[in-house]
Amino acid sequence: MTAAPQGPGFSTTVEALRLREWLLGPGQATLVMDQFSADDFQLVVDDRADVHVNSRDRRFYLGWFPLGRPGTDGEGWKIAVTGAAKARGYQMSFDTETPADVVAAAVARVLETSQQV
């Protein structure tokens, strides 16, 4: 079934308007952490039980803050890649309730695009 617009606008189908179920809740952090090998990355758990992962060359960083990163408003994950002489680095953050599946997908893509030199 298609609903035709009465004036300017768009048309859609009833099926396109149906509700969806979305992945919610933090999930299992191991989905993210299991992507790192001890050969290429260093893992540190601090006194707050926050987890920090660095690449051996220190250009990649991942922080997991289950109770929120201190000084932020609920930041649960921090990913940062340091830039080089001719290219800027980047960083991304996810809050504590972002599903680990989503963070794992972002980390997987970052790792896939890295190259050993």
C-alpha positions in Angstrom: 0.0 0.0 0.0 1.3 3.4 -0.9 0.3 6.7 0.7 0.2 9.5 -1.8 1.2 12.9 -0.6 -1.6 15.6 -0.5 0.9 18.2 -1.7 4.6 18.7 -1.8 6.4 15.9 0.0 7.1 12.2 -0.5 5.2 9.0 -0.7 6.0 5.9 1.3 4.7 2.4 2.1 3.1 1.1 5.2 5.9 -1.5 5.4 8.5 1.3 5.5 6.8 2.9 8.5 6.8 -0.3 10.6 8.6 -0.2 13.9 12.0 -1.9 14.2 13.8 -3.5 17.0 17.2 -2.0 17.7 20.2 -3.4 19.5 20.3 -1.6 22.9 22.4 -1.9 26.1 26.2 -2.1 26.5 26.5 -5.8 25.7 29.8 -7.7 26.2 33.0 -5.7 26.1 34.8 -8.9 25.1 33.5 -8.4 21.6 35.8 -5.4 21.4 38.7 -6.6 23.5 39.1 -10.0 21.8 40.2 -8.2 18.6 43.6 -7.3 20.1 46.6 -9.7 20.2 49.3 -9.5 22.8 51.9 -9.4 20.0 50.6 -6.1 18.6 48.9 -4.4 21.5 49.4 -3.6 25.2 46.5 -3.9 27.6 46.4 -2.2 31.0 43.6 -2.3 33.5 43.8 0.6 36.0 42.7 1.0 39.6 39.2 2.1 38.5 38.9 -1.1 36.3 39.0 1.0 33.2 40.8 -0.8 30.3 43.4 0.9 28.1 44.7 -0.7 24.9 47.7 0.8 22.9 49.3 -0.4 19.8 53.0 -1.1 20.2 53.8 2.0 18.2 51.5 4.1 20.4 49.5 5.5 17.5 46.3 3.6 18.3 44.5 3.9 21.6 41.3 2.4 22.9 39.9 3.2 26.3 36.9 1.4 27.9 35.4 3.2 30.9 32.5 1.0 32.2 31.4 3.7 34.7 32.1 6.6 32.4 35.3 8.4 31.6 36.3 10.8 34.3 35.6 14.4 33.4 33.1 13.5 30.6 29.4 13.1 30.5 29.0 9.3 30.2 31.8 8.6 27.7 32.3 4.8 27.8 34.6 4.2 24.9 37.4 6.3 23.3 39.2 5.4 20.1 42.1 7.6 18.9 44.6 7.2 16.1 47.5 9.6 16.1 48.2 11.4 12.9 51.4 11.6 10.9 53.4 14.4 9.4 51.1 15.0 6.5 47.8 13.7 7.8 45.8 14.5 10.9 44.7 11.8 13.3 41.2 11.2 14.5 39.2 10.1 17.5 35.7 8.9 18.2 33.8 8.3 21.4 30.8 6.2 22.4 28.8 6.5 25.5 28.5 3.8 28.2 25.3 2.5 26.8 26.5 2.0 23.2 26.3 -1.7 22.3 29.7 -3.4 22.3 28.7 -4.8 18.9 28.7 -1.3 17.4 32.0 -0.4 19.0 33.5 -3.7 17.9 32.5 -3.0 14.3 34.2 0.4 14.5 37.4 -1.1 16.0 37.4 -3.9 13.4 37.3 -1.3 10.6 40.1 0.8 12.1 42.2 -2.3 12.5 41.4 -3.5 8.9 42.6 -0.3 7.5 45.9 -0.2 9.3 49.1 -1.4 7.6 52.5 -2.4 9.1 55.4 -0.3 7.8 
